[in-house]
Amino acid sequence: MNSPLEESDVGISFYISPLPGFRGILKQRYCDFVVNEVDLDGNVVHLTSLDAPAEPTEEHKTKMPDQLKDVEDGATSIVLSPSSDKVHRTAVHNFFKERLKFLVTDTVDGPDPSSKCIRVRLNSGEDNGRGQGSKKRKGRGETPYDSRGSDHWPEHLGKFLRFHLCKENKDTQEALGVIGKMLGIQPRSFGFSGTKDKRAVTTQRVTVFKQRANKVASLNKRLIGIKIGDFCYVNEGLLLGQLHGNRFTITLRGVVADSEDTVKAAADALGKHGFINYFGMQRFGTGSVPTHLIGSKLLRGEWKAAVSVILDPRDGEKDDIRRIRDYYKESEDIDETLRQLPRYLVAERAILQCLKKCPGNYLQALKAVPRTLRMMYVHSYQSYLWNHAASMRVQKYGTDKVVVGDLVYCNEESSNEIKQVHDSDYEDIGHNDSSENNHLDEADPLSSEGSSSSVKVINDEDILSGNYTVTDVVLPLPGSRVIYPQNDIEQYYQDLADKDGVSLTECLHNVKEFSLTSMTGAYRRVFGKAKDFEWELIKYTDVSIPLTMTDLDIITKANEGGKWQFESSGKEIDVPTPNGEAILQEKDSSSVPTAPGDQLALKLSFTLPASCYATMAIRELLKTSTSVAFHKALNQ
């Protein structure tokens, strides 16, 4: 597909409100789109301090038990020769585990960065033959062996350092890639709850395994467009989906409407009625190759075609990346292509490295892509089906009532439940491809609501009872444990999948992970509604003047000796501008420039669950496309 992806291509076609829209520019500046994660306790995550907590002094550190000194001296352990072959090391580990259960093994760093060594020691008896994978060593008085970090970690500290990451114009993987490179650690060492948008200023929680706060905090002076702080040690790392949602502060600039009343009516309607809960355009990629297209090829078992789509040149990419893709397509020179290919192109690099070892084995090359990423392609196809089904539901049955055959949540408890669709699909957290997945901006889009036991099919008796409203209506993301609506929408799912050569009920090949039948599936509300919805109109004269204060602004000014406060404190805040002027912002009052302006902006603040897209709320407001091409045109 060479033409830019449009909303209708992925099933985004309808609106709830009949009110007219208006023109407004989304993301004219990075600070016009601010995202703050909301944790599971409902707290909005902010960056408030860059300082590391005080580290314990040497005399306060946990003393190593005397019996462990023998291990350090080599008396009760032996380190085997270094090896850079992970497959070989795994085989050695398994040999000891299966054949020599009186010994246990772990992996330690080798003499050079590319090698590792296997360390062998006597089983103390406390492991009861469980080998190196035992989770019950913790707290038993012996040093825990863990191949991902030092075995000298103080017992009184949690193994994970949690911090708040604030970034501008970088997606989450890119930012963590920079931090990881500075620390000399792999991406898998990081954990996070959701991938945030690139063209924005975002703040989120991150965990990293066995890293000291003072070492991580020291990176701030070298980081550009990234700040990290609010450090603390915790016992568990973050996983995708472990968030309540996100708090958005979105400023639409260059607002043009028949009158201000048109804008006000549209904003009020959005707060009152909500929006169709489509998966946003970001879900399907920002380039000319949609992720759901790759997903459909995987579901059909077209391994070579899927590899080609991932590697081939594509429209809309930067010239240097296009040049590298062109070079490989013409030369098939894997070594030189890998030398030039940026590290953030994770999928491309993984595929090429595998093809170098196993030429022509395209399935193996696809499996070399980190699991979180390769499954994103399939999940994108699920989202594609869901969007089209949601549009058909709205087209046939409207937006104001439930109808016979609809699926609804059975009770309030299940309707509030947020669960991951495929828990087993998140083994390699942090391995996402920036080129394909910088669209995962507002949350983990595969987080969805409910399970098969929490929905029911609406019948005539339910309609008469009036117990259910249209906000209860859900549609399934296809999988083995979902049911479908008992009306025309069920056949629509089937017809659309058939058109793409995809089966909802059978595996078309022998690779289970690339089959909808091997996935649980889930349910998603057809209609979304923002919480704590607020809006205000702002007049301004200069597009370069920031109309929203970000965590980066605050922390930078604070370090320069300024006295900034969060807007939620209710105190006035001086927002610096390029021309030296300032905007005064105060909670519960309009943010208005010191002099009347000739341009109008609409500033919105609201919270959405982790499964909703803010861009779809904006689409309902403007009644215009959210496609990349459309908004690039507005910015010109």
Buried (B, 14 or more C-beta within 10 A) or exposed (E): EEEBBEBEBBBBBBBBBEBEBBEBBBBBBBBBBBBBBBBEEEEBBBBBBBEBBEBEEEEEBEEEEEEBEEBEEEEBBEEBEBBEEEEEBEEBBEEBBEEEBEBBBBBBEBEEEEBBBBBBBEBEEEBEEBBBEBEEBEEEEBBBBBBEBEBEBBEEBBBBBBBBBBBBBBBBBBBBBBBBEBBEBEBBBBBBBBBBBBBBBBBBBBBBBBBBBEEBBEBBEEBEBBBBBBBEBBEEBBBBBBBBBBBBBBBBBBBEBEEEEBBBBBBBBBBEBBBBBBBBBBBBBBBBBBBBBBBBBBBBBBBEBBBEBBBEBBEBBEEEBBEBBEBBEEEEEBEEBBEEBBEBBBBBBBBBBBBEEEEEBBBBBBBBBBBBBBBBBBBBBBBBBBBBBBBBBBEEBEBEEBBBBBBBBBEEEBBEBBBBBBEEBBEBBBBBBBBBBBBBBBBBBBBBBBBBEBBBBBEEEBBEEEEBEBBBBBBBBBBBEBBBBBBEBBEBBBEBBEEBEBBBEEBBBEBEBBBBBBBBBBBBBBBBBBEEBEBBBBBBEEEEBBBBBBBBBBBBBBEEEEEBBBBEEEEBBBBBBEEEBBBEBEEEEEBBBEEEBEBBBBBBBBBBBBBBBBBBBBBBBBBBBBBBEBBEEBEE
